């Protein structure tokens, strides 16, 4: 059943938070509400199609996420909105992973709206301190200019919970990198498409600014 919530629109921008049953939807909505970014939570095709921006959040396994999107008939619509209509599109955690082509975690193809694959952390030869999943706060290093990460507070850091990470086909798509045993891409951006491995909705002032940027500048 579609969950639908709305609060007063501003400047005609409405963010659709895609509800496909894979967690953390309410936390994203609450953060957007806190920073006065109009949003809906929905799995309705028409509402997603009419949205001016899309957030694809998510927690869980890659194949389960794609199964849910396929079951709801959202896969082709999300690809169209990102690649053809070119509206601002942000993936969060599992949602960002689903935007890539494949994952070592599963067998079902991803959305393929950003070039790359999702790979598991390989800690062979590293200290036992680097446990999987990587859970907790970690710093990020910006690799290129972007409105999405404008005006972040000093020494930006975000909250992570993940066992897999992005492996992009082009380093030019890397927006942020982090270090957990080794350097890995923690956020990507290509034209109107962006994805973050961390949880901005759980990252206090840092995540608040990133989501504000997505709503107002991206």
N, C-alpha and C positions, 0 to 999 in steps of 0.2 A: 504494500500500500504506500502510495506516495505521501510523504510528509511535507507539508507546505507551510512556510512561515514567511512573513514579509514585514518590513517596516519602511517608514517614509522614504521615498526615492529622492535622490539628490542629483541634479544635473543629468537626469535621464539614464544614469548608469545603474544597471542591475546585474549583480553577480549571481550566477547559478552554481550552487554547490551540489555536485552530482551525488545523489543518494543511491548507491547500489549494494547496500547492506554490508559494507566492509569497514565499519568503525570510524571513530573520531569526528563524525559529521557535526554533532552538536557543539563540540569545542571550537571548531573552525567558525561556525555561525556566531557563537557567543563573542569570539574575539572581533569579528567583523562588526557586530553590533556595538561593541564597546568603543570602536574607533569610528562609528557612524558611517560605515560602508554598507549601503543597501544590498541585501542578499536574500535569496530563497534557497530552501533545501528541497530538492525535487528529483524525481526520476521520470517526470513527464516530458515526452519528446518535444511537445510544442513549447513548453516553458523554457527548456534548454535551448531550443532553436531560436527563441526570441530574446534570450539573454544577451547582454552586451559584453559580458566576460564570463569565463567558466573556471571553476576550481574543481579539480578531481582529487579528492583526498583518499585516504585508505590506510588500513592496517590489516596485515594477514599475508596469506600465500599468493604468489603470482597467478597460478592457474585458477584458484578460487575467485580471484578478482576478475580475470578475463571471462570465466564462466558466467559470472553474474552480469557483466556488461553485455555479453552475447545473449543471455537469457532475456534481458530487458530490451534487447534490440537497440542498444545505444552505441554500439561499436562504430558503425558507418557514420552515424550522426556526429559523434565526437571527432572523427577524422575529418569530416567535411567542415565542421566549424573551425578546426585548427588549421587545416591545410588549404582549403578553398576560400572560406569566408575570412580567414585570417583574423579572427577575433582574439583578444588576449586570453591566453590559456595557461593555467598554472596547475601543475601536479604536485602533490605533497606525499612524501614517503612512498607507500605502495602505489599510490596514484601516479607518481612520477615514474616509478619503475615500469608501470604498464604502458607508458608512452613510448618505450623503446621497442625494438623488434623482437627480442627473445630474452629468456632468463634461464640461467643454470638451475633455477629452482623448479622449473616446470617444463612442459612440452607444448603448451598452447601458445600460438603466436601472440605477441603484444599488439598494441595499436600501430606501432611503427611510424609515429609522427616526429620522432627524433632518431637520428641514426646512431645505433649502438645496441649493446646487450647489457644484461644485468648479471653480475658474477658474484660468487661467494667470496668473502674474505679468506685469503690464504695466509694463515699464520705459521706455516711450517718454517722453522728456523728463527722465529721471533720469540720474545720473552713470553712466559706463561701469564704475564700481567695483561696481555692483550686477549681477553676472553671474548667469545662470540656468544650472544650478540654484543655488539658495541652499544653500550647503554650509558647515557649520561651527557654532560655538557662537553662541547668541543668547539675550538676556535675555527674560524674560516678565513681563508685568504682570497681576496678578490683578484681575478685574472684579467678582467676587462671592464671598461665602463658600462654601466647599466642603470637605468632608472629604477629597476627593481631593488637595488641595494644602495640607493642614494641616502645620504644622511643617517646611516646607521650609527648608533652610539659607538664610542671608542672601544677597541678590542672586541669586535662582535663575536658572539658565541651563541650556539644554538643547541637545543636538546635533541639527541639522537637515540633511536632504538632500532637497530637493523643488523642483519647478518649478511646482507648482500649490498652491493653498491654498483653505481653506473660505470660502464666501460664504453666511452663514446668513440665513434669512428673518426671524429674530427676534434682536435684539441681546441679549435676555434669556437666550439660550442660550450667549452668549459667556462662557467661563470665564477664558481667558488670551488676551492679545494680545501681539504682538511687532512689531518694526519692521524692515523690509528695504526701504528706499526709501520705503515707506509702511506704515501700520499694517495688520496683518492678523490675523485670528483664528487663534491657534495651538493652542487647545484649546476644546472645547465641553462643556457638560453640560446635560442635561434629564432631571430625575427620576433614573431608574436608568441612564441612558445617558450615556456620556462618550467623547470621542475626542481624541487628541493628534496634532498634525502631526509633532512631533519624535520622537526615539527615546529613551524613558526607559532602555531596556536598554543604551544606549551613553552615558548621561549621568551616570555615576558617582554621587556621593552624592545629587544632586538626583533623578535617576531612581529610585534605590534607595528614597528616601523616598516618592515618588509611587506606586510599585508596592506598597510596604508599606502605604500608606494604602488602596489599592484592595483589597488582601487582607484588611485588618483593620477598616476603617472604612466603606467605601463600600457 
